[in-house]
Amino acid sequence: METRISGMQRTQRMVTSPTQWRLLLRLAVGPATSGQLRLLGSWRELWRLWHRHLIMFHVKQWRWGLTAEGESLRPVFRAIQACITE
């Protein structure tokens, strides 16, 4: 139980706004262009996620995607999606 609590506290420190969550949930579906992500939030929030090593920019694909660290949040993404669809 304590592992879950410390993991959630760590996540809350890394993802600090609803806009960041929207961006991460979109990227959990798959890579996205800057234009697609711009519709969901500001460049500042995108930069903050990049700075925290949760997302990266693939130059050859010209798309944003989740890093391994971002992928580690996938159980959280699934839980949020389950709440949204119910």
PLY file of the C-alpha trace (Angstrom):
ply
format ascii 1.0
element vertex 86
property float x
property float y
property float z
element edge 85
property int vertex1
property int vertex2
end_header
0.00 0.00 0.00
2.78 2.44 0.86
4.39 1.80 -2.52
1.17 2.88 -4.23
0.91 6.00 -2.09
4.51 7.04 -2.73
4.04 6.34 -6.45
0.94 8.53 -6.55
2.67 11.32 -4.63
5.56 11.17 -7.10
3.10 11.35 -10.00
1.33 14.33 -8.44
4.67 16.16 -8.18
5.46 15.45 -11.84
2.05 16.18 -13.37
0.74 19.37 -11.81
-2.15 20.60 -13.95
-5.27 19.33 -15.75
-3.74 20.47 -19.05
-0.73 18.23 -18.48
-3.05 15.30 -17.80
-4.96 15.99 -21.03
-1.71 16.04 -22.98
-0.49 12.82 -21.41
-3.82 11.06 -21.95
-3.71 12.04 -25.62
-0.15 10.74 -25.96
-1.12 7.51 -24.22
-3.25 6.78 -27.30
-0.22 7.26 -29.58
2.21 9.84 -30.96
0.80 13.24 -31.93
1.94 16.28 -33.87
2.57 19.63 -32.22
-0.59 20.96 -33.86
-2.73 18.19 -32.40
-1.33 18.80 -28.93
-1.64 22.56 -29.24
-5.42 22.11 -29.34
-5.27 20.51 -25.88
-3.01 22.93 -24.05
-0.26 25.47 -23.98
3.34 25.11 -25.08
4.38 25.84 -21.51
2.63 22.72 -20.23
4.11 20.66 -23.06
7.57 21.97 -22.18
7.06 21.11 -18.50
6.23 17.51 -19.37
9.29 17.36 -21.63
11.44 18.89 -18.88
10.25 16.16 -16.47
11.21 13.50 -19.05
7.65 12.25 -19.49
7.45 13.06 -23.21
9.90 13.39 -26.09
9.91 14.72 -29.62
10.74 12.27 -32.41
12.52 14.38 -35.02
12.26 11.85 -37.88
8.54 11.29 -37.30
7.90 14.93 -36.38
5.74 13.74 -33.50
5.57 13.83 -29.72
5.40 10.59 -27.74
5.76 9.19 -24.24
9.17 8.35 -22.85
9.78 5.19 -20.81
9.07 7.30 -17.73
5.80 8.46 -19.28
4.92 4.89 -20.21
5.33 3.95 -16.55
2.19 6.03 -15.87
0.08 3.82 -18.15
-1.82 2.19 -15.19
-2.83 5.68 -14.07
-3.95 6.55 -17.61
-6.06 3.37 -17.79
-7.70 4.20 -14.44
-8.53 7.74 -15.59
-9.91 6.47 -18.92
-12.07 3.94 -17.04
-13.53 6.74 -14.91
-14.20 8.89 -17.98
-16.00 6.16 -19.91
-18.23 5.02 -17.04
0 1
1 2
2 3
3 4
4 5
5 6
6 7
7 8
8 9
9 10
10 11
11 12
12 13
13 14
14 15
15 16
16 17
17 18
18 19
19 20
20 21
21 22
22 23
23 24
24 25
25 26
26 27
27 28
28 29
29 30
30 31
31 32
32 33
33 34
34 35
35 36
36 37
37 38
38 39
39 40
40 41
41 42
42 43
43 44
44 45
45 46
46 47
47 48
48 49
49 50
50 51
51 52
52 53
53 54
54 55
55 56
56 57
57 58
58 59
59 60
60 61
61 62
62 63
63 64
64 65
65 66
66 67
67 68
68 69
69 70
70 71
71 72
72 73
73 74
74 75
75 76
76 77
77 78
78 79
79 80
80 81
81 82
82 83
83 84
84 85
